[in-house]
Amino acid sequence: MNDLWRFDQRRRLFLKTAAGDGLAGVAGYWPSGRGQSLVDPWAQADDILARIRPPDIPNRAFPITRFSAVGDGVTD
């Protein structure tokens, strides 16, 4: 019975800690309104898009029949 009580205490501590960490993360995410200015995230959209570069993918062909594929339209 004593082991069951210890398990229950550890479980409760874990759940309290996990719930507290989750709430702390949410509380840190939302602005608190204590003199903080709210920044529109869309104002940064152009800067973010300017940093994105298209991938450089080489123009190559890989015939799948060289890798044991059968092009008969039936074989799966």
KEROFI-38057 format. One record per residue: residue in three letters; x, y, z of N, C-alpha, C in turn. Coordinates in nm, 4 decimals. Example, Ala and Ser with C-alpha at 12.3 -4.5 7.8 and 13.67 -1.06 7.14 Angstrom:
# KEROFI-38057
  resn        nu        nv        nw       cau       cav       caw        cu        cv        cw
   ALA    1.3190   -0.5690    0.7800    1.2300   -0.4500    0.7800    1.3200   -0.3300    0.7800
   SER    1.2850   -0.2250    0.7080    1.3670   -0.1060    0.7140    1.2900    0.0030    0.7870
//
This chain:
# KEROFI-38057
  resn        nu        nv        nw       cau       cav       caw        cu        cv        cw
   MET    0.0823   -0.1189    0.0000    0.0000    0.0000    0.0000    0.0866    0.1251    0.0000
   ASN    0.1986    0.1202    0.0689    0.2882    0.2342    0.0757    0.3466    0.2652   -0.0632
   ASP    0.3808    0.1608   -0.1401    0.4321    0.1816   -0.2751    0.3278    0.2465   -0.3652
   LEU    0.2046    0.2075   -0.3490    0.0967    0.2672   -0.4272    0.0820    0.4149   -0.3937
   TRP    0.0970    0.4497   -0.2690    0.0861    0.5902   -0.2276    0.2002    0.6720   -0.2870
   ARG    0.3226    0.6151   -0.2877    0.4371    0.6861   -0.3473    0.4163    0.7057   -0.4966
   PHE    0.3665    0.6021   -0.5636    0.3393    0.6133   -0.7065    0.2381    0.7238   -0.7325
   ASP    0.1342    0.7285   -0.6513    0.0309    0.8301   -0.6681    0.0883    0.9698   -0.6453
   GLN    0.1760    0.9847   -0.5470    0.2374    1.1148   -0.5196    0.3264    1.1582   -0.6367
   ARG    0.4050    1.0638   -0.6895    0.4910    1.0967   -0.8035    0.4074    1.1328   -0.9251
   ARG    0.3004    1.0598   -0.9461    0.2118    1.0863   -1.0600    0.1487    1.2241   -1.0481
   ARG    0.1029    1.2572   -0.9285    0.0426    1.3892   -0.9083    0.1449    1.5005   -0.9291
   LEU    0.2670    1.4806   -0.8802    0.3719    1.5807   -0.8992    0.4016    1.5979   -1.0476
   PHE    0.4085    1.4869   -1.1191    0.4326    1.4944   -1.2631    0.3212    1.5713   -1.3340
   LEU    0.1973    1.5397   -1.3012    0.0850    1.6058   -1.3675    0.0808    1.7548   -1.3332
   LYS    0.1096    1.7897   -1.2093    0.1124    1.9318   -1.1714    0.2226    2.0048   -1.2460
   THR    0.3394    1.9414   -1.2547    0.4515    2.0044   -1.3245    0.4208    2.0199   -1.4726
   ALA    0.3658    1.9153   -1.5331    0.3339    1.9212   -1.6751    0.2283    2.0279   -1.7029
   ALA    0.1269    2.0356   -1.6178    0.0223    2.1361   -1.6364    0.0794    2.2755   -1.6149
   GLY    0.1651    2.2903   -1.5172    0.2257    2.4209   -1.4912    0.3138    2.4665   -1.6045
   ASP    0.3925    2.3741   -1.6615    0.4777    2.4098   -1.7742    0.3940    2.4487   -1.8950
   GLY    0.2838    2.3774   -1.9156    0.1969    2.4099   -2.0278    0.1340    2.5469   -2.0130
   LEU    0.0891    2.5783   -1.8934    0.0292    2.7099   -1.8709    0.1334    2.8199   -1.8774
   ALA    0.2536    2.7904   -1.8302    0.3591    2.8906   -1.8367    0.3941    2.9213   -1.9817
   GLY    0.3932    2.8181   -2.0661    0.4206    2.8405   -2.2072    0.3138    2.9241   -2.2735
   VAL    0.1887    2.8983   -2.2405    0.0790    2.9768   -2.2974    0.0816    3.1183   -2.2435
   ALA    0.1077    3.1327   -2.1145    0.1104    3.2665   -2.0544    0.2233    3.3500   -2.1133
   GLY    0.3341    3.2860   -2.1471    0.4444    3.3593   -2.2076    0.4181    3.3948   -2.3524
   TYR    0.3288    3.3238   -2.4158    0.2995    3.3475   -2.5569    0.2079    3.4684   -2.5761
   TRP    0.1063    3.4789   -2.4924    0.0083    3.5851   -2.5095    0.0603    3.7141   -2.4480
   PRO    0.0413    3.8276   -2.5141    0.0847    3.9553   -2.4563    0.0031    3.9883   -2.3320
   SER    0.0684    4.0450   -2.2345    0.0014    4.0685   -2.1070   -0.0658    4.2048   -2.0990
   GLY   -0.0351    4.2958   -2.1886   -0.0999    4.4258   -2.1854   -0.0367    4.5221   -2.0864
   ARG    0.0778    4.4905   -2.0313    0.1458    4.5801   -1.9380    0.2388    4.6726   -2.0139
   GLY    0.1851    4.7559   -2.0972    0.2662    4.8518   -2.1706    0.3360    4.7915   -2.2914
   GLN    0.3110    4.6670   -2.3206    0.3734    4.6061   -2.4369    0.2942    4.6438   -2.5607
   SER    0.3663    4.6800   -2.6643    0.2965    4.7127   -2.7877    0.2697    4.5834   -2.8640
   LEU    0.1529    4.5764   -2.9224    0.1171    4.4596   -3.0018    0.1707    4.4786   -3.1426
   VAL    0.2485    4.3832   -3.1898    0.3088    4.3900   -3.3222    0.2285    4.3013   -3.4150
   ASP    0.1925    4.3581   -3.5281    0.1190    4.2814   -3.6271    0.2146    4.1839   -3.6950
   PRO    0.1898    4.0541   -3.6853    0.2827    3.9581   -3.7468    0.2885    3.9704   -3.8985
   TRP    0.1841    4.0221   -3.9600    0.1855    4.0368   -4.1055    0.2806    4.1466   -4.1500
   ALA    0.3210    4.2338   -4.0601    0.4173    4.3378   -4.0956    0.5534    4.2772   -4.1271
   GLN    0.5803    4.1594   -4.0755    0.7084    4.0932   -4.0994    0.7034    3.9997   -4.2201
   ALA    0.5892    3.9838   -4.2814    0.5725    3.8863   -4.3889    0.6648    3.9151   -4.5070
   ASP    0.6779    4.0395   -4.5480    0.7637    4.0718   -4.6621    0.9100    4.0411   -4.6322
   ASP    0.9546    4.0683   -4.5103    1.0929    4.0371   -4.4728    1.1176    3.8872   -4.4754
   ILE    1.0218    3.8113   -4.4275    1.0363    3.6655   -4.4268    1.0392    3.6121   -4.5694
   LEU    0.9503    3.6600   -4.6542    0.9471    3.6148   -4.7931    1.0745    3.6514   -4.8680
   ALA    1.1362    3.7649   -4.8340    1.2598    3.8057   -4.9004    1.3749    3.7109   -4.8671
   ARG    1.3706    3.6462   -4.7514    1.4776    3.5542   -4.7109    1.4620    3.4152   -4.7707
   ILE    1.3452    3.3830   -4.8218    1.3200    3.2494   -4.8766    1.3763    3.2416   -5.0180
   ARG    1.4574    3.1410   -5.0396    1.5147    3.1175   -5.1718    1.4586    2.9867   -5.2266
   PRO    1.4316    2.9818   -5.3584    1.3822    2.8570   -5.4155    1.4918    2.7502   -5.4112
   PRO    1.4541    2.6252   -5.3971    1.5553    2.5203   -5.3910    1.6250    2.5021   -5.5258
   ASP    1.7498    2.4638   -5.5206    1.8281    2.4377   -5.6408    1.8277    2.2872   -5.6639
   ILE    1.7336    2.2410   -5.7454    1.7179    2.0983   -5.7731    1.7792    2.0684   -5.9090
   PRO    1.8774    1.9784   -5.9133    1.9390    1.9465   -6.0424    1.8389    1.8807   -6.1374
   ASN    1.8546    1.9101   -6.2640    1.7664    1.8541   -6.3660    1.8213    1.7175   -6.4068
   ARG    1.7697    1.6135   -6.3446    1.8146    1.4774   -6.3735    1.6941    1.3886   -6.4007
   ALA    1.7183    1.2847   -6.4764    1.6138    1.1861   -6.5039    1.6564    1.0528   -6.4449
   PHE    1.5641    0.9866   -6.3787    1.5890    0.8553   -6.3211    1.4865    0.7582   -6.3779
   PRO    1.5232    0.6833   -6.4795    1.4291    0.5848   -6.5335    1.4034    0.4749   -6.4299
   ILE    1.2794    0.4617   -6.3877    1.2482    0.3669   -6.2811    1.2593    0.2231   -6.3266
   THR    1.2620    0.2017   -6.4581    1.2788    0.0646   -6.5074    1.4193    0.0127   -6.4784
   ARG    1.5142    0.1011   -6.4547    1.6497    0.0579   -6.4168    1.6541    0.0079   -6.2728
   PHE    1.5481    0.0326   -6.1971    1.5413   -0.0089   -6.0573    1.4324   -0.1145   -6.0377
   SER    1.4171   -0.2033   -6.1331    1.3258   -0.3183   -6.1292    1.1785   -0.2828   -6.1409
   ALA    1.1450   -0.1639   -6.1895    1.0030   -0.1312   -6.2093    0.9575   -0.1894   -6.3428
   VAL    0.8325   -0.2254   -6.3473    0.7736   -0.2816   -6.4696    0.6673   -0.1824   -6.5178
   GLY    0.6805   -0.1405   -6.6435    0.5881   -0.0414   -6.6976    0.4764   -0.1016   -6.7785
   ASP    0.4121   -0.2049   -6.7252    0.3033   -0.2679   -6.8013    0.1649   -0.2179   -6.7591
   GLY    0.1545   -0.1316   -6.6592    0.0263   -0.0793   -6.6158   -0.0540   -0.1759   -6.5319
   VAL   -0.0003   -0.2937   -6.5044   -0.0714   -0.3948   -6.4273    0.0019   -0.4255   -6.2969
   THR    0.1315   -0.4409   -6.3086    0.2132   -0.4777   -6.1925    0.2158   -0.3645   -6.0923
   ASP    0.1958   -0.4011   -5.9648    0.1934   -0.2995   -5.8594    0.3196   -0.3058   -5.7787
//
